[in-house]
Amino acid sequence: MRITKAHLYLLEFPLKEPFIISYATYPNMPAVILKLETDTGLIGYGEAVPDEHVTGEHVSGTFEILKNVLLPQILNQNPFDIEHIHHLMNSTIARNPAAKAAIDIACYDLMGKAANQPVYNLIGGRAHENIQYAKVLSIEEPAVMAEKALIAKNQGFSSLKLKVGVDDSRQDIARINAVREAVGEAMPIRVDVNQGWKTVGHAIGVINQLQDANLTWVEQPILMGDIRGLAEIRQKTSTPIMADESVHNMEDVLEIIRLQAADFINIKLMKSGGIYPAVQMAKAAESAGIIAQIGSMVESSVGSAAGYHAVMARRNIQSAELTGPLLFKEEIGDLNFEPPFVHLTDQPGLGITVIEQQLNKLTIKSASLDGSE
């Protein structure tokens, strides 16, 4: 089996309401969808959702790098040769993990369809009976977040993730305490700062003021790259720490292990370069007793399904937050959410159907490459 054609679609997913985190507000979510064809007639889909604040990629650049740099290298390759494909991509251009993730995901979709197996059966099999996801709340006023948290609890969600990280951390404390009061002491609450508390000393002070909130963890309180800082925060606070923006690749995981810098790590396919490296990172974390999560860059059904397949196949990946499809007014796939569960089918590949009409409707720019030319 060879990859013979590639089609790129740059599109914007309209959001039901703005997605607000510490460093940006998103009125819509840009993405690049990749469609690969093979000489056997199979079609595989991948997705790139770059974030210039995290991976250093912009969606327009990702489109061009896929078109002009990466896809010419993988045309005529066998998608089952995933180790070699990653070697080709990494040898051709450094970093650009979201662009590489699109190719990786599409290759796994093709592999699953060729083997007549769901992707999770190719990377470890079914390690969980079911998969739940947390309800994610954007940064809003404390009373608004508390009201939405209570609604989520009544809908059956078993955990909450609160986006915080504003300049005035007193407002963050008020948000967290308001939500805790609204949902009661028993409901797990995780807090995602998205680097917003910036410095080690400030983060330690805020976290220590939140001891009574009984948080499951505090995620990435300081600027990415400061793994030593995360280690100091972990040593000087009693709340578990999750590393997110500081975890891009295996080197970061090994450094976190060496410095004992986190209790949890948030692996995202868009940061790591796809399913193949993400699973390797989860295995390394498991060896050190660190629990992993597969997080979201607000992907569609394509990227979200890929992440959930990685969750399903690894016992050490005990959490997931891939809720992009639920945030969109319009989608291109049919990943099955039934709050608080997501249901992966046993269908081959990613197990979803991409609705070409919707894909074309939301596309702003497209391109095609033919390996036979």
C-alpha positions as CSV (number, residue, x, y, z in Angstrom):
1,M,0.0,0.0,0.0
2,R,1.3,3.4,-1.0
3,I,0.1,7.0,-0.3
4,T,-0.6,8.4,-3.7
5,K,-2.5,11.6,-3.2
6,A,-2.9,14.2,-0.5
7,H,-5.6,16.9,-0.1
8,L,-5.3,19.8,2.3
9,Y,-8.2,21.9,3.6
10,L,-7.7,25.1,5.7
11,L,-10.9,25.9,7.6
12,E,-12.4,27.6,10.6
13,F,-14.8,25.9,12.9
14,P,-17.4,28.4,14.3
15,L,-17.6,28.2,18.0
16,K,-20.9,28.3,19.9
17,E,-19.3,30.9,22.2
18,P,-15.8,32.3,22.5
19,F,-13.2,30.0,24.1
20,I,-11.3,32.1,26.6
21,I,-8.0,31.0,28.2
22,S,-5.3,33.0,29.9
23,Y,-3.3,34.0,26.8
24,A,-6.0,34.3,24.1
25,T,-9.7,34.5,23.2
26,Y,-10.8,32.4,20.2
27,P,-14.1,33.4,18.4
28,N,-13.5,30.5,16.1
29,M,-11.0,27.6,15.8
30,P,-8.8,27.4,12.7
31,A,-7.5,24.0,11.6
32,V,-6.0,22.1,8.7
33,I,-7.6,18.8,7.6
34,L,-5.5,16.3,5.7
35,K,-7.0,13.6,3.4
36,L,-4.6,10.9,2.2
37,E,-5.5,8.5,-0.6
38,T,-3.7,5.2,-1.4
39,D,-3.2,3.0,-4.4
40,T,-5.6,0.5,-2.7
41,G,-8.4,3.0,-2.7
42,L,-8.4,3.7,1.0
43,I,-8.8,7.2,2.4
44,G,-7.4,8.4,5.7
45,Y,-8.0,11.7,7.5
46,G,-5.7,13.7,9.8
47,E,-5.9,17.1,11.5
48,A,-3.6,19.9,12.5
49,V,-4.6,22.5,15.1
50,P,-1.6,24.6,15.6
51,D,-1.2,27.2,18.4
52,E,1.3,29.9,17.9
53,H,1.4,30.5,21.7
54,V,2.3,26.8,22.4
55,T,3.8,25.0,19.4
56,G,5.0,28.2,17.6
57,E,2.9,27.3,14.6
58,H,0.3,29.4,12.8
59,V,-2.5,27.7,10.8
60,S,-1.4,29.4,7.5
61,G,2.2,28.3,8.0
62,T,1.1,24.8,8.9
63,F,-0.9,24.6,5.6
64,E,2.2,25.7,3.6
65,I,4.6,23.4,5.4
66,L,2.4,20.4,4.9
67,K,2.0,21.3,1.2
68,N,5.5,22.3,0.3
69,V,7.8,20.5,2.9
70,L,6.3,17.4,4.6
71,L,3.8,15.9,2.2
72,P,6.2,15.7,-0.7
73,Q,8.4,13.5,1.6
74,I,5.7,11.0,2.5
75,L,3.9,10.6,-0.8
76,N,4.6,7.1,-2.1
77,Q,5.4,5.8,1.4
78,N,3.6,2.9,3.1
79,P,1.5,4.3,6.0
80,F,2.4,1.2,8.0
81,D,6.0,2.4,8.0
82,I,5.2,4.9,10.7
83,E,8.6,4.9,12.3
84,H,10.2,5.7,9.0
85,I,7.6,8.4,8.2
86,H,8.4,10.1,11.5
87,H,12.1,9.9,10.7
88,L,11.5,11.4,7.3
89,M,9.4,14.3,8.8
90,N,11.9,15.0,11.6
91,S,14.8,14.9,9.2
92,T,13.1,17.3,6.8
93,I,12.1,20.0,9.3
94,A,12.5,20.6,13.0
95,R,9.5,21.0,15.4
96,N,6.2,21.8,13.6
97,P,4.4,19.1,15.7
98,A,0.8,19.9,14.6
99,A,1.7,19.6,11.0
100,K,3.4,16.2,11.7
101,A,0.4,15.1,13.8
102,A,-1.9,15.6,10.8
103,I,0.2,13.1,8.8
104,D,0.6,10.7,11.7
105,I,-3.2,10.6,12.4
106,A,-4.1,10.1,8.7
107,C,-1.6,7.2,8.5
108,Y,-3.1,5.5,11.5
109,D,-6.5,6.0,10.0
110,L,-5.2,4.2,6.9
111,M,-3.5,1.5,8.9
112,G,-6.7,0.7,10.8
113,K,-8.8,0.6,7.6
114,A,-6.3,-1.7,5.9
115,A,-6.1,-4.0,8.9
116,N,-9.9,-3.8,9.4
117,Q,-9.2,-2.7,13.0
118,P,-9.9,0.4,15.2
119,V,-6.7,2.4,15.8
120,Y,-6.6,1.5,19.5
121,N,-6.1,-2.2,18.5
122,L,-3.0,-1.2,16.7
123,I,-1.4,0.5,19.7
124,G,-2.2,-1.6,22.6
125,G,-5.9,-2.7,22.5
126,R,-8.7,-1.8,24.8
127,A,-7.2,-0.8,28.2
128,H,-10.4,0.9,29.6
129,E,-14.0,-0.1,29.8
130,N,-15.1,3.4,28.9
131,I,-13.7,6.9,28.5
132,Q,-15.0,10.0,30.4
133,Y,-14.1,13.6,29.8
134,A,-14.2,16.6,32.0
135,K,-16.4,19.6,31.5
136,V,-14.2,22.5,30.5
137,L,-15.2,26.0,31.6
138,S,-13.7,29.1,29.9
139,I,-12.6,32.1,32.0
140,E,-15.7,34.1,33.0
141,E,-17.0,35.9,36.1
142,P,-17.1,33.8,39.2
143,A,-20.9,33.6,39.4
144,V,-21.1,32.7,35.7
145,M,-18.6,29.9,36.1
146,A,-20.3,28.6,39.2
147,E,-23.6,28.5,37.5
148,K,-22.2,26.6,34.5
149,A,-20.4,24.2,36.8
150,L,-23.6,23.4,38.6
151,I,-25.4,22.8,35.3
152,A,-22.5,20.4,34.3
153,K,-22.9,18.5,37.5
154,N,-26.6,18.1,37.0
155,Q,-25.9,16.9,33.4
156,G,-23.9,14.0,34.9
157,F,-20.3,15.2,34.4
158,S,-18.0,13.6,37.0
159,S,-15.3,16.2,36.9
160,L,-14.7,19.9,36.0
161,K,-11.8,21.7,34.5
162,L,-11.6,25.5,35.2
163,K,-9.6,27.8,32.9
164,V,-8.0,30.5,35.0
165,G,-4.7,32.5,34.8
166,V,-5.7,36.2,34.7
167,D,-3.4,39.0,35.8
168,D,-5.4,39.5,39.0
169,S,-5.0,36.1,40.7
170,R,-7.5,37.2,43.4
171,Q,-10.2,36.9,40.7
172,D,-8.9,33.4,39.9
173,I,-9.2,32.4,43.6
174,A,-12.7,33.8,43.6
175,R,-13.6,31.8,40.5
176,I,-12.4,28.6,42.0
177,N,-14.0,29.1,45.4
178,A,-17.3,30.0,43.8
179,V,-17.3,26.8,41.7
180,R,-16.4,24.7,44.7
181,E,-19.2,26.2,46.8
182,A,-21.6,25.6,43.9
183,V,-20.8,21.9,43.3
184,G,-20.0,20.8,46.8
185,E,-16.9,19.2,48.3
186,A,-17.1,15.8,46.5
187,M,-16.9,16.8,42.8
188,P,-13.3,16.7,41.4
189,I,-12.1,20.1,40.2
190,R,-8.9,20.5,38.2
191,V,-7.6,24.0,37.4
192,D,-5.7,25.0,34.2
193,V,-3.7,28.2,34.5
194,N,-2.2,28.0,30.9
195,Q,1.0,29.7,32.2
196,G,-1.0,32.6,33.6
197,W,0.6,32.9,37.0
198,K,4.0,33.2,35.3
199,T,6.5,33.1,38.2
200,V,7.3,30.4,40.7
201,G,6.9,32.6,43.8
202,H,3.5,34.0,42.7
203,A,2.2,30.5,41.7
204,I,3.3,29.0,45.1
205,G,1.4,31.8,46.9
206,V,-1.8,31.4,44.9
207,I,-1.8,27.6,45.2
208,N,-1.3,27.7,48.9
209,Q,-4.3,30.0,49.2
210,L,-6.4,27.3,47.4
211,Q,-5.7,24.4,49.8
212,D,-9.3,24.4,51.1
213,A,-10.6,24.1,47.5
214,N,-9.4,20.4,47.4
215,L,-8.2,20.6,43.8
216,T,-7.3,17.4,41.9
217,W,-4.4,19.3,40.3
218,V,-3.1,22.6,39.1
219,E,-2.1,22.6,35.5
220,Q,0.9,24.6,34.1
221,P,0.8,27.5,36.5
222,I,4.0,29.1,35.2
223,L,5.6,29.9,31.8
224,M,6.4,26.9,29.6
225,G,9.9,25.6,29.5
226,D,10.6,26.3,33.2
227,I,10.6,22.7,34.4
228,R,12.9,23.5,37.3
229,G,10.3,26.0,38.4
230,L,7.6,23.4,38.2
231,A,9.7,21.2,40.4
232,E,10.1,23.9,43.0
233,I,6.3,24.6,43.0
234,R,5.7,20.9,43.5
235,Q,8.1,20.8,46.4
236,K,6.6,23.8,48.2
237,T,2.9,23.1,47.7
238,S,0.6,20.1,48.6
239,T,-1.6,20.3,45.6
240,P,-0.7,17.9,42.7
241,I,0.9,19.6,39.7
242,M,0.3,18.8,36.0
243,A,2.7,19.9,33.3
244,D,1.2,20.9,30.0
245,E,2.8,23.5,27.8
246,S,6.2,22.3,29.2
247,V,5.6,18.9,27.7
248,H,6.2,18.8,23.9
249,N,8.4,15.7,23.4
250,M,10.2,12.8,25.0
251,E,13.1,15.0,26.1
252,D,10.7,17.1,28.2
253,V,9.1,14.0,29.7
254,L,12.6,12.7,30.7
255,E,13.5,16.1,32.2
256,I,10.3,16.1,34.3
257,I,11.1,12.6,35.5
258,R,14.6,13.6,36.4
259,L,13.6,16.7,38.3
260,Q,10.4,15.1,39.8
261,A,8.6,18.2,38.5
262,A,5.1,17.0,38.1
263,D,2.6,14.4,39.3
264,F,0.7,14.4,35.9
265,I,1.6,15.3,32.4
266,N,-0.8,16.5,29.7
267,I,0.2,15.0,26.3
268,K,-1.4,16.6,23.3
269,L,-1.1,15.1,19.8
270,M,-0.6,18.6,18.4
271,K,2.4,19.2,20.7
272,S,3.9,15.7,20.4
273,G,3.5,15.2,16.6
274,G,0.8,12.6,16.7
275,I,-0.3,9.2,18.1
276,Y,3.1,7.4,17.7
277,P,5.2,9.8,19.8
278,A,2.3,10.4,22.2
279,V,2.1,6.7,23.1
280,Q,5.9,6.6,23.6
281,M,5.8,9.6,26.0
282,A,3.0,7.9,28.0
283,K,5.0,4.8,28.3
284,A,8.0,6.8,29.6
285,A,5.8,8.6,32.1
286,E,4.4,5.3,33.3
287,S,7.8,3.9,34.1
288,A,8.3,6.8,36.5
289,G,4.9,6.6,38.1
290,I,3.6,9.7,36.4
291,I,0.0,9.6,35.2
292,A,-0.8,10.9,31.8
293,Q,-3.7,12.8,30.2
294,I,-4.5,13.3,26.5
295,G,-5.5,17.0,26.3
296,S,-7.1,19.1,23.6
297,M,-6.2,21.9,21.3
298,V,-9.9,22.1,20.4
299,E,-9.8,19.7,17.5
300,S,-12.7,18.4,15.4
301,S,-13.9,14.8,15.4
302,V,-10.8,13.8,13.5
303,G,-8.2,15.0,15.9
304,S,-10.4,14.2,18.9
305,A,-11.0,10.6,17.8
306,A,-7.2,10.2,17.4
307,G,-6.6,11.3,20.9
308,Y,-9.3,9.1,22.4
309,H,-7.8,6.1,20.6
310,A,-4.5,6.8,22.4
311,V,-6.4,7.1,25.7
312,M,-8.2,3.8,25.1
313,A,-5.0,1.9,24.4
314,R,-2.9,3.0,27.4
315,R,-3.8,2.2,31.0
316,N,-1.5,5.0,32.2
317,I,-3.5,7.6,30.3
318,Q,-6.2,8.1,32.9
319,S,-7.8,11.3,31.8
320,A,-9.0,13.0,28.6
321,E,-10.4,16.5,27.7
322,L,-11.0,16.3,24.0
323,T,-14.2,18.3,23.7
324,G,-13.7,20.4,20.6
325,P,-16.6,18.9,18.7
326,L,-19.0,19.9,21.5
327,L,-17.9,23.5,21.2
328,F,-18.5,23.9,17.5
329,K,-21.7,25.3,15.8
330,E,-20.8,23.1,12.8
331,E,-18.6,20.0,12.6
332,I,-17.2,17.7,9.9
333,G,-17.4,14.4,11.7
334,D,-19.6,12.2,13.9
335,L,-17.6,11.3,17.0
336,N,-20.2,10.1,19.5
337,F,-20.4,12.1,22.7
338,E,-22.9,11.2,25.5
339,P,-21.9,13.3,28.5
340,P,-19.8,12.5,30.3
341,F,-18.7,9.7,28.0
342,V,-17.3,9.5,24.5
343,H,-18.0,6.3,22.6
344,L,-15.4,4.9,20.3
345,T,-16.7,2.3,17.9
346,D,-15.0,-0.9,16.8
347,Q,-15.1,0.4,13.2
348,P,-11.7,0.4,11.3
349,G,-9.4,3.3,11.6
350,L,-10.5,6.4,13.6
351,G,-14.0,5.0,13.4
352,I,-15.7,8.2,12.3
353,T,-17.2,9.4,9.1
354,V,-16.0,12.7,7.7
355,I,-18.9,14.6,6.0
356,E,-17.3,15.9,2.8
357,Q,-20.1,18.5,2.3
358,Q,-19.4,20.0,5.6
359,L,-15.7,19.9,5.0
360,N,-16.1,21.8,1.7
361,K,-18.5,24.3,3.3
362,L,-16.1,25.3,6.0
363,T,-13.0,25.3,3.8
364,I,-11.3,28.6,3.2
365,K,-8.3,27.4,1.2
366,S,-7.4,24.0,-0.3
367,A,-4.6,22.2,-2.2
368,S,-3.8,18.8,-3.6
369,L,-0.7,16.8,-4.3
370,D,-0.4,13.8,-6.6
371,G,2.5,11.3,-5.9
372,S,2.2,9.9,-9.4
373,E,3.1,13.2,-11.1
